[in-house]
Amino acid sequence: MTPGPVVFSVDVLRVMASTIYEHTSPDFAVIHGDAIRRFRAVVGAREGSPVFIIPGSGTLAMEVSLLNTVNPGSRVLVVSHGFFGDRWGEIARANGYDVTVLSSEPGGVVGFDSIVEELSRGGYGAVLVSHVETSTGVRSDLERLASIARKFDVLLLADGVSSVAAEPLNCSGWGVDVVVTASQKALEVPPGLGLIALCSERAVEAFNEVSGSVRGYYSRLSSWAKVMEAYERGEVAYYATPATHLVVALAKSLEKILAEGLERRFRRHAILAKALRRGLRAMGLEIVARREEIAANTVTAVYTPENVSPVEIRKAMIAGNITVAMPIHPALRGRSIRIGHMGAVNHNDIVATIALLERTLKRMGANVKLGAGLQAVQEALYEEGV
């Protein structure tokens, strides 16, 4: 129950071990092309939108997307709701961009009025934001942010590492310009793939304009583009060696995600997240996300009782065969834990997590009534027909 890497389904793992795929084989080209088309469908990108699947992490995808769509030295506005929002700023500064950061308190989101006021000062080339802030469990309103970005004629680059394939997302329909993600979260594939979608005409135009000024070699998406286009035609191409077995796993996982149905999948995540939060509150615990409407459907950060160590909670939970995550937001360290609920997580996982957490806290001396959280979870699931 961590916010990534998630538990991977047996059939996704099995397909990785089914055979050895050579990266210039026709069979692999077809599979890679399938992965591109399926990923485009999952993020809601328009037909033909450039998609890149490259070996690397979500952080690499964030950096590469910025370098290939925003001119070097440009002014960028970072809307940060925590650790990974701040990372957008660190990436931009490291690459010579002029960075302004608007930050929220832990569990909150930056107000739209503040964003409009800052963009009104002029001179910005892009807004950078995390769709779901993994460190606090809050979700940004990408559709609203996209409308603001378009009003000021700036690009919106969204980190979807902890949202894609679990939170509703229609990047082309909403006007989000660039979405990046990674394989190890709701896409349900082992770590090692960074994925980028250019969802708008504006993003493609910016990409074409900036491509000649990208100083890196591996990071130059114009070179990767030729490979992706060839794969989508089912043809062999080469620039750098792809992570063949991860791509094969991705194609399989995306097939399963689309077979479940995106609306059904989004609803499942929303139901489980709400049930978990209701159970935590019934135990007397405080959710970090300050309002229910901004609480993410993929990860919940929760404050731990006073005088109860998050480290000891994690150790005890692991001993009970459930793993939760430690906090990474500086202001939440030593006073919270994070519970991931994305990918193949089901209602029984939520019930088991609350049950074990109740017993764990009770044994540690917390004022917890056994069964209170469990009853609340059961009632929430019953109400939803689960």
Disulfide bonds with the S-S distance in Angstrom:
Cys171-Cys199 2.22
